[in-house]
Amino acid sequence: MREGHREASFVLRIWSDGERVWRYSLEPLRGGEKRSFARLEELLAAIEREKEEACATESASQP
């Protein structure tokens, strides 16, 4: 793996309740809690937070 390379893997589930309303869940593959979302915007915000946390962790570990 390249230096500074970070990645995260998730299971993303998308389903409809039959009323044209979509639901989403995101579950990390390497342990962690499954999170559910009622809106796509909430899902995207959660992914953005994951990315920011990974970048912050990387910066904190730099000398």
PDB file with SEQRES, HELIX, SHEET and CRYST1 records, atoms N, CA, C and O in Angstrom:
SEQRES   1 A   63  MET ARG GLU GLY HIS ARG GLU ALA SER PHE VAL LEU ARG          
SEQRES   2 A   63  ILE TRP SER ASP GLY GLU ARG VAL TRP ARG TYR SER LEU          
SEQRES   3 A   63  GLU PRO LEU ARG GLY GLY GLU LYS ARG SER PHE ALA ARG          
SEQRES   4 A   63  LEU GLU GLU LEU LEU ALA ALA ILE GLU ARG GLU LYS GLU          
SEQRES   5 A   63  GLU ALA CYS ALA THR GLU SER ALA SER GLN PRO                  
HELIX    1 AA1 LEU A   40  SER A   61  1                                  22    
SHEET    1 AA1 3 PHE A  10  SER A  16  0                                        
SHEET    2 AA1 3 TRP A  22  PRO A  28 -1                                        
SHEET    3 AA1 3 ARG A  35  PHE A  37 -1                                        
CRYST1    1.000    1.000    1.000  90.00  90.00  90.00 P 1           1          
ATOM      1  N   MET A   1       0.846  -1.166   0.000  1.00  0.00           N  
ATOM      2  CA  MET A   1       0.000   0.000   0.000  1.00  0.00           C  
ATOM      3  C   MET A   1       0.900   1.240   0.000  1.00  0.00           C  
ATOM      4  O   MET A   1       1.927   1.258   0.678  1.00  0.00           O  
ATOM      5  N   ARG A   2       0.529   2.249  -0.738  1.00  0.00           N  
ATOM      6  CA  ARG A   2       1.310   3.479  -0.811  1.00  0.00           C  
ATOM      7  C   ARG A   2       1.295   4.206   0.526  1.00  0.00           C  
ATOM      8  O   ARG A   2       0.333   4.117   1.290  1.00  0.00           O  
ATOM      9  N   GLU A   3       2.384   4.931   0.795  1.00  0.00           N  
ATOM     10  CA  GLU A   3       2.439   5.750   2.004  1.00  0.00           C  
ATOM     11  C   GLU A   3       1.341   6.802   1.947  1.00  0.00           C  
ATOM     12  O   GLU A   3       1.139   7.445   0.917  1.00  0.00           O  
ATOM     13  N   GLY A   4       0.650   6.971   3.037  1.00  0.00           N  
ATOM     14  CA  GLY A   4      -0.435   7.944   3.099  1.00  0.00           C  
ATOM     15  C   GLY A   4      -1.751   7.444   2.523  1.00  0.00           C  
ATOM     16  O   GLY A   4      -2.764   8.142   2.584  1.00  0.00           O  
ATOM     17  N   HIS A   5      -1.740   6.245   1.965  1.00  0.00           N  
ATOM     18  CA  HIS A   5      -2.968   5.683   1.382  1.00  0.00           C  
ATOM     19  C   HIS A   5      -3.911   5.263   2.491  1.00  0.00           C  
ATOM     20  O   HIS A   5      -3.513   4.558   3.418  1.00  0.00           O  
ATOM     21  N   ARG A   6      -5.146   5.689   2.399  1.00  0.00           N  
ATOM     22  CA  ARG A   6      -6.180   5.293   3.354  1.00  0.00           C  
ATOM     23  C   ARG A   6      -7.388   4.807   2.574  1.00  0.00           C  
ATOM     24  O   ARG A   6      -7.682   5.296   1.483  1.00  0.00           O  
ATOM     25  N   GLU A   7      -8.070   3.851   3.142  1.00  0.00           N  
ATOM     26  CA  GLU A   7      -9.306   3.387   2.516  1.00  0.00           C  
ATOM     27  C   GLU A   7     -10.239   2.854   3.583  1.00  0.00           C  
ATOM     28  O   GLU A   7      -9.819   2.473   4.675  1.00  0.00           O  
ATOM     29  N   ALA A   8     -11.491   2.839   3.247  1.00  0.00           N  
ATOM     30  CA  ALA A   8     -12.517   2.274   4.113  1.00  0.00           C  
ATOM     31  C   ALA A   8     -13.497   1.534   3.214  1.00  0.00           C  
ATOM     32  O   ALA A   8     -13.827   1.995   2.121  1.00  0.00           O  
ATOM     33  N   SER A   9     -13.948   0.399   3.681  1.00  0.00           N  
ATOM     34  CA  SER A   9     -14.899  -0.403   2.914  1.00  0.00           C  
ATOM     35  C   SER A   9     -16.192  -0.542   3.703  1.00  0.00           C  
ATOM     36  O   SER A   9     -16.186  -0.746   4.917  1.00  0.00           O  
ATOM     37  N   PHE A  10     -17.288  -0.429   2.988  1.00  0.00           N  
ATOM     38  CA  PHE A  10     -18.601  -0.463   3.613  1.00  0.00           C  
ATOM     39  C   PHE A  10     -19.543  -1.331   2.791  1.00  0.00           C  
ATOM     40  O   PHE A  10     -19.353  -1.509   1.588  1.00  0.00           O  
ATOM     41  N   VAL A  11     -20.553  -1.862   3.451  1.00  0.00           N  
ATOM     42  CA  VAL A  11     -21.687  -2.452   2.769  1.00  0.00           C  
ATOM     43  C   VAL A  11     -22.754  -1.360   2.742  1.00  0.00           C  
ATOM     44  O   VAL A  11     -23.169  -0.857   3.787  1.00  0.00           O  
ATOM     45  N   LEU A  12     -23.183  -1.009   1.563  1.00  0.00           N  
ATOM     46  CA  LEU A  12     -24.234  -0.009   1.384  1.00  0.00           C  
ATOM     47  C   LEU A  12     -25.485  -0.736   0.936  1.00  0.00           C  
ATOM     48  O   LEU A  12     -25.474  -1.464  -0.058  1.00  0.00           O  
ATOM     49  N   ARG A  13     -26.563  -0.534   1.676  1.00  0.00           N  
ATOM     50  CA  ARG A  13     -27.849  -1.128   1.298  1.00  0.00           C  
ATOM     51  C   ARG A  13     -28.821  -0.002   0.993  1.00  0.00           C  
ATOM     52  O   ARG A  13     -28.898   0.992   1.714  1.00  0.00           O  
ATOM     53  N   ILE A  14     -29.559  -0.181  -0.090  1.00  0.00           N  
ATOM     54  CA  ILE A  14     -30.563   0.795  -0.502  1.00  0.00           C  
ATOM     55  C   ILE A  14     -31.845   0.012  -0.766  1.00  0.00           C  
ATOM     56  O   ILE A  14     -31.827  -0.990  -1.481  1.00  0.00           O  
ATOM     57  N   TRP A  15     -32.955   0.464  -0.192  1.00  0.00           N  
ATOM     58  CA  TRP A  15     -34.218  -0.219  -0.420  1.00  0.00           C  
ATOM     59  C   TRP A  15     -35.365   0.774  -0.382  1.00  0.00           C  
ATOM     60  O   TRP A  15     -35.242   1.886   0.131  1.00  0.00           O  
ATOM     61  N   SER A  16     -36.462   0.344  -0.929  1.00  0.00           N  
ATOM     62  CA  SER A  16     -37.674   1.163  -0.946  1.00  0.00           C  
ATOM     63  C   SER A  16     -38.725   0.490  -0.093  1.00  0.00           C  
ATOM     64  O   SER A  16     -38.807  -0.737  -0.033  1.00  0.00           O  
ATOM     65  N   ASP A  17     -39.530   1.305   0.568  1.00  0.00           N  
ATOM     66  CA  ASP A  17     -40.602   0.747   1.392  1.00  0.00           C  
ATOM     67  C   ASP A  17     -41.877   0.519   0.581  1.00  0.00           C  
ATOM     68  O   ASP A  17     -42.924   0.202   1.145  1.00  0.00           O  
ATOM     69  N   GLY A  18     -41.792   0.679  -0.735  1.00  0.00           N  
ATOM     70  CA  GLY A  18     -42.943   0.463  -1.593  1.00  0.00           C  
ATOM     71  C   GLY A  18     -43.728   1.726  -1.876  1.00  0.00           C  
ATOM     72  O   GLY A  18     -44.620   1.723  -2.725  1.00  0.00           O  
ATOM     73  N   GLU A  19     -43.418   2.793  -1.188  1.00  0.00           N  
ATOM     74  CA  GLU A  19     -44.126   4.064  -1.361  1.00  0.00           C  
ATOM     75  C   GLU A  19     -43.243   5.095  -2.061  1.00  0.00           C  
ATOM     76  O   GLU A  19     -43.440   6.300  -1.902  1.00  0.00           O  
ATOM     77  N   ARG A  20     -42.279   4.620  -2.828  1.00  0.00           N  
ATOM     78  CA  ARG A  20     -41.332   5.492  -3.524  1.00  0.00           C  
ATOM     79  C   ARG A  20     -40.455   6.285  -2.560  1.00  0.00           C  
ATOM     80  O   ARG A  20     -39.904   7.326  -2.918  1.00  0.00           O  
ATOM     81  N   VAL A  21     -40.335   5.785  -1.344  1.00  0.00           N  
ATOM     82  CA  VAL A  21     -39.442   6.373  -0.354  1.00  0.00           C  
ATOM     83  C   VAL A  21     -38.260   5.428  -0.203  1.00  0.00           C  
ATOM     84  O   VAL A  21     -38.439   4.239   0.061  1.00  0.00           O  
ATOM     85  N   TRP A  22     -37.072   5.946  -0.369  1.00  0.00           N  
ATOM     86  CA  TRP A  22     -35.865   5.133  -0.293  1.00  0.00           C  
ATOM     87  C   TRP A  22     -35.212   5.268   1.069  1.00  0.00           C  
ATOM     88  O   TRP A  22     -35.236   6.334   1.685  1.00  0.00           O  
ATOM     89  N   ARG A  23     -34.631   4.175   1.528  1.00  0.00           N  
ATOM     90  CA  ARG A  23     -33.890   4.118   2.784  1.00  0.00           C  
ATOM     91  C   ARG A  23     -32.485   3.621   2.478  1.00  0.00           C  
ATOM     92  O   ARG A  23     -32.238   2.999   1.445  1.00  0.00           O  
ATOM     93  N   TYR A  24     -31.563   3.911   3.405  1.00  0.00           N  
ATOM     94  CA  TYR A  24     -30.158   3.581   3.187  1.00  0.00           C  
ATOM     95  C   TYR A  24     -29.551   3.081   4.490  1.00  0.00           C  
ATOM     96  O   TYR A  24     -29.948   3.506   5.575  1.00  0.00           O  
ATOM     97  N   SER A  25     -28.585   2.175   4.375  1.00  0.00           N  
ATOM     98  CA  SER A  25     -27.791   1.803   5.541  1.00  0.00           C  
ATOM     99  C   SER A  25     -26.342   1.640   5.084  1.00  0.00           C  
ATOM    100  O   SER A  25     -26.061   1.279   3.941  1.00  0.00           O  
ATOM    101  N   LEU A  26     -25.443   1.920   6.014  1.00  0.00           N  
ATOM    102  CA  LEU A  26     -24.013   1.862   5.750  1.00  0.00           C  
ATOM    103  C   LEU A  26     -23.378   1.099   6.903  1.00  0.00           C  
ATOM    104  O   LEU A  26     -23.544   1.464   8.067  1.00  0.00           O  
ATOM    105  N   GLU A  27     -22.641   0.025   6.568  1.00  0.00           N  
ATOM    106  CA  GLU A  27     -22.029  -0.803   7.601  1.00  0.00           C  
ATOM    107  C   GLU A  27     -20.559  -1.025   7.262  1.00  0.00           C  
ATOM    108  O   GLU A  27     -20.248  -1.556   6.196  1.00  0.00           O  
ATOM    109  N   PRO A  28     -19.650  -0.627   8.150  1.00  0.00           N  
ATOM    110  CA  PRO A  28     -18.225  -0.842   7.888  1.00  0.00           C  
ATOM    111  C   PRO A  28     -17.902  -2.330   7.834  1.00  0.00           C  
ATOM    112  O   PRO A  28     -18.438  -3.113   8.618  1.00  0.00           O  
ATOM    113  N   LEU A  29     -17.027  -2.721   6.911  1.00  0.00           N  
ATOM    114  CA  LEU A  29     -16.650  -4.130   6.806  1.00  0.00           C  
ATOM    115  C   LEU A  29     -15.713  -4.564   7.931  1.00  0.00           C  
ATOM    116  O   LEU A  29     -15.703  -5.736   8.307  1.00  0.00           O  
ATOM    117  N   ARG A  30     -14.935  -3.641   8.464  1.00  0.00           N  
ATOM    118  CA  ARG A  30     -13.950  -3.986   9.493  1.00  0.00           C  
ATOM    119  C   ARG A  30     -14.460  -3.703  10.895  1.00  0.00           C  
ATOM    120  O   ARG A  30     -13.712  -3.229  11.750  1.00  0.00           O  
ATOM    121  N   GLY A  31     -15.686  -3.981  11.123  1.00  0.00           N  
ATOM    122  CA  GLY A  31     -16.261  -3.758  12.440  1.00  0.00           C  
ATOM    123  C   GLY A  31     -16.813  -2.352  12.562  1.00  0.00           C  
ATOM    124  O   GLY A  31     -16.420  -1.445  11.829  1.00  0.00           O  
ATOM    125  N   GLY A  32     -17.681  -2.197  13.451  1.00  0.00           N  
ATOM    126  CA  GLY A  32     -18.329  -0.913  13.624  1.00  0.00           C  
ATOM    127  C   GLY A  32     -19.829  -1.089  13.520  1.00  0.00           C  
ATOM    128  O   GLY A  32     -20.333  -2.156  13.170  1.00  0.00           O  
ATOM    129  N   GLU A  33     -20.505  -0.041  13.826  1.00  0.00           N  
ATOM    130  CA  GLU A  33     -21.947  -0.093  13.910  1.00  0.00           C  
ATOM    131  C   GLU A  33     -22.613   0.243  12.580  1.00  0.00           C  
ATOM    132  O   GLU A  33     -22.188   1.167  11.886  1.00  0.00           O  
ATOM    133  N   LYS A  34     -23.636  -0.492  12.233  1.00  0.00           N  
ATOM    134  CA  LYS A  34     -24.431  -0.185  11.045  1.00  0.00           C  
ATOM    135  C   LYS A  34     -25.249   1.064  11.331  1.00  0.00           C  
ATOM    136  O   LYS A  34     -25.856   1.188  12.395  1.00  0.00           O  
ATOM    137  N   ARG A  35     -25.261   1.981  10.383  1.00  0.00           N  
ATOM    138  CA  ARG A  35     -26.044   3.204  10.531  1.00  0.00           C  
ATOM    139  C   ARG A  35     -27.089   3.262   9.435  1.00  0.00           C  
ATOM    140  O   ARG A  35     -26.824   2.891   8.291  1.00  0.00           O  
ATOM    141  N   SER A  36     -28.263   3.723   9.781  1.00  0.00           N  
ATOM    142  CA  SER A  36     -29.369   3.825   8.829  1.00  0.00           C  
ATOM    143  C   SER A  36     -29.703   5.290   8.592  1.00  0.00           C  
ATOM    144  O   SER A  36     -29.534   6.137   9.468  1.00  0.00           O  
ATOM    145  N   PHE A  37     -30.185   5.564   7.379  1.00  0.00           N  
ATOM    146  CA  PHE A  37     -30.478   6.932   6.969  1.00  0.00           C  
ATOM    147  C   PHE A  37     -31.803   6.976   6.229  1.00  0.00           C  
ATOM    148  O   PHE A  37     -32.117   6.091   5.433  1.00  0.00           O  
ATOM    149  N   ALA A  38     -32.568   8.009   6.500  1.00  0.00           N  
ATOM    150  CA  ALA A  38     -33.843   8.191   5.816  1.00  0.00           C  
ATOM    151  C   ALA A  38     -33.681   9.047   4.563  1.00  0.00           C  
ATOM    152  O   ALA A  38     -34.535   9.025   3.676  1.00  0.00           O  
ATOM    153  N   ARG A  39     -32.589   9.797   4.494  1.00  0.00           N  
ATOM    154  CA  ARG A  39     -32.389  10.700   3.358  1.00  0.00           C  
ATOM    155  C   ARG A  39     -31.001  10.499   2.767  1.00  0.00           C  
ATOM    156  O   ARG A  39     -30.038  10.252   3.493  1.00  0.00           O  
ATOM    157  N   LEU A  40     -30.906  10.603   1.469  1.00  0.00           N  
ATOM    158  CA  LEU A  40     -29.634  10.456   0.770  1.00  0.00           C  
ATOM    159  C   LEU A  40     -28.616  11.473   1.284  1.00  0.00           C  
ATOM    160  O   LEU A  40     -27.434  11.155   1.413  1.00  0.00           O  
ATOM    161  N   GLU A  41     -29.062  12.678   1.574  1.00  0.00           N  
ATOM    162  CA  GLU A  41     -28.158  13.720   2.061  1.00  0.00           C  
ATOM    163  C   GLU A  41     -27.492  13.313   3.377  1.00  0.00           C  
ATOM    164  O   GLU A  41     -26.324  13.631   3.605  1.00  0.00           O  
ATOM    165  N   GLU A  42     -28.225  12.616   4.238  1.00  0.00           N  
ATOM    166  CA  GLU A  42     -27.670  12.138   5.503  1.00  0.00           C  
ATOM    167  C   GLU A  42     -26.597  11.083   5.257  1.00  0.00           C  
ATOM    168  O   GLU A  42     -25.556  11.085   5.914  1.00  0.00           O  
ATOM    169  N   LEU A  43     -26.850  10.186   4.314  1.00  0.00           N  
ATOM    170  CA  LEU A  43     -25.874   9.164   3.950  1.00  0.00           C  
ATOM    171  C   LEU A  43     -24.596   9.813   3.435  1.00  0.00           C  
ATOM    172  O   LEU A  43     -23.501   9.460   3.875  1.00  0.00           O  
ATOM    173  N   LEU A  44     -24.723  10.753   2.514  1.00  0.00           N  
ATOM    174  CA  LEU A  44     -23.553  11.419   1.942  1.00  0.00           C  
ATOM    175  C   LEU A  44     -22.777  12.192   3.001  1.00  0.00           C  
ATOM    176  O   LEU A  44     -21.546  12.213   2.973  1.00  0.00           O  
ATOM    177  N   ALA A  45     -23.479  12.827   3.932  1.00  0.00           N  
ATOM    178  CA  ALA A  45     -22.816  13.547   5.016  1.00  0.00           C  
ATOM    179  C   ALA A  45     -22.026  12.578   5.903  1.00  0.00           C  
ATOM    180  O   ALA A  45     -20.929  12.910   6.352  1.00  0.00           O  
ATOM    181  N   ALA A  46     -22.564  11.404   6.154  1.00  0.00           N  
ATOM    182  CA  ALA A  46     -21.869  10.400   6.967  1.00  0.00           C  
ATOM    183  C   ALA A  46     -20.602   9.925   6.264  1.00  0.00           C  
ATOM    184  O   ALA A  46     -19.573   9.736   6.913  1.00  0.00           O  
ATOM    185  N   ILE A  47     -20.659   9.732   4.961  1.00  0.00           N  
ATOM    186  CA  ILE A  47     -19.479   9.325   4.203  1.00  0.00           C  
ATOM    187  C   ILE A  47     -18.427  10.436   4.254  1.00  0.00           C  
ATOM    188  O   ILE A  47     -17.239  10.158   4.418  1.00  0.00           O  
ATOM    189  N   GLU A  48     -18.850  11.663   4.117  1.00  0.00           N  
ATOM    190  CA  GLU A  48     -17.925  12.799   4.197  1.00  0.00           C  
ATOM    191  C   GLU A  48     -17.257  12.858   5.568  1.00  0.00           C  
ATOM    192  O   GLU A  48     -16.056  13.115   5.656  1.00  0.00           O  
ATOM    193  N   ARG A  49     -18.017  12.623   6.637  1.00  0.00           N  
ATOM    194  CA  ARG A  49     -17.437  12.614   7.985  1.00  0.00           C  
ATOM    195  C   ARG A  49     -16.396  11.500   8.135  1.00  0.00           C  
ATOM    196  O   ARG A  49     -15.343  11.705   8.739  1.00  0.00           O  
ATOM    197  N   GLU A  50     -16.696  10.329   7.584  1.00  0.00           N  
ATOM    198  CA  GLU A  50     -15.734   9.219   7.628  1.00  0.00           C  
ATOM    199  C   GLU A  50     -14.420   9.629   6.971  1.00  0.00           C  
ATOM    200  O   GLU A  50     -13.340   9.348   7.489  1.00  0.00           O  
ATOM    201  N   LYS A  51     -14.527  10.292   5.831  1.00  0.00           N  
ATOM    202  CA  LYS A  51     -13.335  10.737   5.108  1.00  0.00           C  
ATOM    203  C   LYS A  51     -12.555  11.760   5.923  1.00  0.00           C  
ATOM    204  O   LYS A  51     -11.331  11.673   6.023  1.00  0.00           O  
ATOM    205  N   GLU A  52     -13.261  12.731   6.506  1.00  0.00           N  
ATOM    206  CA  GLU A  52     -12.603  13.763   7.304  1.00  0.00           C  
ATOM    207  C   GLU A  52     -11.919  13.163   8.531  1.00  0.00           C  
ATOM    208  O   GLU A  52     -10.814  13.574   8.884  1.00  0.00           O  
ATOM    209  N   GLU A  53     -12.564  12.197   9.180  1.00  0.00           N  
ATOM    210  CA  GLU A  53     -11.966  11.546  10.345  1.00  0.00           C  
ATOM    211  C   GLU A  53     -10.706  10.776   9.950  1.00  0.00           C  
ATOM    212  O   GLU A  53      -9.724  10.785  10.692  1.00  0.00           O  
ATOM    213  N   ALA A  54     -10.719  10.118   8.808  1.00  0.00           N  
ATOM    214  CA  ALA A  54      -9.534   9.385   8.337  1.00  0.00           C  
ATOM    215  C   ALA A  54      -8.408  10.363   8.052  1.00  0.00           C  
ATOM    216  O   ALA A  54      -7.255  10.076   8.372  1.00  0.00           O  
ATOM    217  N   CYS A  55      -8.714  11.515   7.457  1.00  0.00           N  
ATOM    218  CA  CYS A  55      -7.687  12.516   7.177  1.00  0.00           C  
ATOM    219  C   CYS A  55      -7.137  13.098   8.480  1.00  0.00           C  
ATOM    220  O   CYS A  55      -5.933  13.328   8.591  1.00  0.00           O  
ATOM    221  N   ALA A  56      -7.997  13.336   9.458  1.00  0.00           N  
ATOM    222  CA  ALA A  56      -7.562  13.894  10.741  1.00  0.00           C  
ATOM    223  C   ALA A  56      -6.659  12.897  11.466  1.00  0.00           C  
ATOM    224  O   ALA A  56      -5.656  13.281  12.067  1.00  0.00           O  
ATOM    225  N   THR A  57      -7.019  11.626  11.406  1.00  0.00           N  
ATOM    226  CA  THR A  57      -6.206  10.587  12.036  1.00  0.00           C  
ATOM    227  C   THR A  57      -4.837  10.521  11.380  1.00  0.00           C  
ATOM    228  O   THR A  57      -3.821  10.375  12.060  1.00  0.00           O  
ATOM    229  N   GLU A  58      -4.813  10.627  10.062  1.00  0.00           N  
ATOM    230  CA  GLU A  58      -3.550  10.601   9.324  1.00  0.00           C  
ATOM    231  C   GLU A  58      -2.690  11.798   9.707  1.00  0.00           C  
ATOM    232  O   GLU A  58      -1.490  11.644   9.934  1.00  0.00           O  
ATOM    233  N   SER A  59      -3.280  12.983   9.782  1.00  0.00           N  
ATOM    234  CA  SER A  59      -2.537  14.196  10.133  1.00  0.00           C  
ATOM    235  C   SER A  59      -1.987  14.114  11.560  1.00  0.00           C  
ATOM    236  O   SER A  59      -0.861  14.536  11.820  1.00  0.00           O  
ATOM    237  N   ALA A  60      -2.776  13.576  12.470  1.00  0.00           N  
ATOM    238  CA  ALA A  60      -2.363  13.475  13.866  1.00  0.00           C  
ATOM    239  C   ALA A  60      -1.194  12.510  14.041  1.00  0.00           C  
ATOM    240  O   ALA A  60      -0.387  12.667  14.957  1.00  0.00           O  
ATOM    241  N   SER A  61      -1.104  11.514  13.163  1.00  0.00           N  
ATOM    242  CA  SER A  61      -0.031  10.531  13.286  1.00  0.00           C  
ATOM    243  C   SER A  61       1.242  10.953  12.575  1.00  0.00           C  
ATOM    244  O   SER A  61       2.258  10.267  12.686  1.00  0.00           O  
ATOM    245  N   GLN A  62       1.217  12.061  11.850  1.00  0.00           N  
ATOM    246  CA  GLN A  62       2.398  12.585  11.155  1.00  0.00           C  
ATOM    247  C   GLN A  62       3.315  13.268  12.165  1.00  0.00           C  
ATOM    248  O   GLN A  62       2.828  13.949  13.067  1.00  0.00           O  
ATOM    249  N   PRO A  63       4.658  13.099  12.034  1.00  0.00           N  
ATOM    250  CA  PRO A  63       5.585  13.756  12.971  1.00  0.00           C  
ATOM    251  C   PRO A  63       5.624  15.259  12.764  1.00  0.00           C  
ATOM    252  O   PRO A  63       6.351  15.960  13.469  1.00  0.00           O  
TER     253      PRO A  63                                                      
END                                                                             
